[in-house]
Amino acid sequence: MEISMIYYLAPALIMFCCGVYGFLTRRNMIAMLVSLELMLNAVDINFVVFNRFLFPHSMDGWMFTLFGIAIAAAETALAIAIIINIFRVSKDIDVSDAAKMKH
């Protein structure tokens, strides 16, 4: 008995929607970064699921997922470095304070 695709896609959809909600409603840069990572992980799940069901003998979805994980790790390291520098200047990691730094 094979598990249907919907059992994989439904949690990925919920993860992605939670990430979008968190990104749009939070003003803390760390919370926004976590929400962005949640969305990227949902996309990675979709890559693997569609690869498994549409092209079961191919490894393209897995390679895209590994590439996505590597990009997400690099993006997280860079974002945390930027957040630390903003915190050093403004002593807060609120997005509105970072917007004030432009002026």
N, C-alpha and C positions, 0 to 999 in steps of 0.2 A: 504494500500500500504506500503510494507516494503522497507526500504532503503537497497540498495545493500552493500555488504561487501567492495567493492572497494572504496566507498565514505568515509570509515573510514581508510582504509589501505593506500590510496594515501597521505593524510596529514601526517600520521605517517612515511611513507617512506621519504617524503620531510623533515620532522623534523630530522629524523635519518641522512639523507645525509648532511643536514646543520650542524649537530653536528659533523660528521666526518670531514667535510671540515674545520670547525672552530678549531677542535682539532689539525688537521695536519698543519694548516697554521699559527696559533697564537703562539707567544712566551711568552705572558703574562700568568702567572699561573691562574689568576682569569678568563680570557677569556677561557682558556682550561677547567677550572672547570665548567663554564657555558655550554660549548659545551658538556661536559660529561653528565651533568644533562639533556640536551636536548635529547641526545641519550637514556638515561634511561627512560625519559618520553615517548618517542616513543615506546620503548619496552613495557611499561606499557599499552599503548593504544592497542597494539597488543594482549596482554594477555586478556584484556577485550573483544575485538572484537571477537577473536577466541572462547572465552568461550561463548559469546552470540550466535554465529552462529553454533558452532559445538555441544555444550552441554548446551542448554538453561536452563535446570533445575538444573544445577550444579553451585556451587559457587567457583570452583577451580581457575578460572581466576581472580576472584575478590580477593581471598586470596593471590595469587601470586602477584597481583598488590599492595595490602596493605603491604605485606612483602617487595616488591621492593621499595616502598615509604619510609618505615622505614629504609631500608639499605641505600638509597640515602641520607636521612637526616643525618644519622650517618656519612656517608662518607663525606658529605659536611662539617660538623662540624670539623671532623678530618683534612680534607684538608685545611680548613681556618686556623686552629691552626698551621699546618705545614708552611703554607705560611707566617703567621705572624712571626714565628720564623726565617724563611729565610730572611724576610725583616729586622728584627732586626740586623742580622749579616751582610748582604750585602747591605742594603739600596736600594734594587731593587728587583722586583719580576719577572725578566726575567729568562727564563729557562736556558740560557747559563751560567748565574751566579751561579745557583744552581749546574750545572754540574761541574763548577770549584771548588766547595767546596769539592768534593770527593778527590782531589789531595792534 
